[in-house]
Amino acid sequence: MVSAVDASPRLIYLCDATQKNRFFAEWLLYMIQMVNT
């Protein structure tokens, strides 16, 4: 079981990485939508 203390830095890192890779994230969502349609 993951404690909140362990999850917190990972969550912060995930949010930070998402902001830095926003273009990649949007491109990935676009590709997923193209595959699903």
CORVEN-V930511 format. One record per residue. N is the residue number from 0. RES is the residue in three letters. SS is DSSP state (hx for helix, st for strand, lp for the rest). PHI is phi as a letter, one per 30 degrees, with the letter a starting at -180 (* if undefined). PSI is psi in radians with two decimals (none if undefined). Layout:
n=N res=RES ss=SS phi=PHI psi=PSI
n=N res=RES ss=SS phi=PHI psi=PSI
This chain:
n=0 res=MET ss=lp phi=* psi=2.33
n=1 res=VAL ss=lp phi=c psi=2.23
n=2 res=SER ss=lp phi=d psi=2.85
n=3 res=ALA ss=hx phi=d psi=-0.54
n=4 res=VAL ss=hx phi=d psi=-0.64
n=5 res=ASP ss=hx phi=d psi=-0.60
n=6 res=ALA ss=hx phi=d psi=-0.55
n=7 res=SER ss=hx phi=e psi=-0.96
n=8 res=PRO ss=hx phi=d psi=-0.62
n=9 res=ARG ss=hx phi=d psi=-0.69
n=10 res=LEU ss=hx phi=d psi=-0.74
n=11 res=ILE ss=hx phi=d psi=-0.74
n=12 res=TYR ss=hx phi=d psi=-0.69
n=13 res=LEU ss=hx phi=d psi=-0.76
n=14 res=CYS ss=hx phi=d psi=-0.73
n=15 res=ASP ss=hx phi=d psi=-0.74
n=16 res=ALA ss=hx phi=d psi=-0.62
n=17 res=THR ss=hx phi=d psi=-0.69
n=18 res=GLN ss=hx phi=d psi=-0.71
n=19 res=LYS ss=hx phi=d psi=-0.57
n=20 res=ASN ss=lp phi=c psi=0.62
n=21 res=ARG ss=hx phi=d psi=-0.70
n=22 res=PHE ss=hx phi=d psi=-0.77
n=23 res=PHE ss=hx phi=d psi=-0.69
n=24 res=ALA ss=hx phi=d psi=-0.75
n=25 res=GLU ss=hx phi=d psi=-0.66
n=26 res=TRP ss=hx phi=d psi=-0.71
n=27 res=LEU ss=hx phi=d psi=-0.76
n=28 res=LEU ss=hx phi=d psi=-0.68
n=29 res=TYR ss=hx phi=d psi=-0.76
n=30 res=MET ss=hx phi=d psi=-0.68
n=31 res=ILE ss=hx phi=d psi=-0.71
n=32 res=GLN ss=hx phi=d psi=-0.67
n=33 res=MET ss=hx phi=d psi=-0.66
n=34 res=VAL ss=hx phi=d psi=-0.66
n=35 res=ASN ss=hx phi=d psi=-0.46
n=36 res=THR ss=lp phi=d psi=none
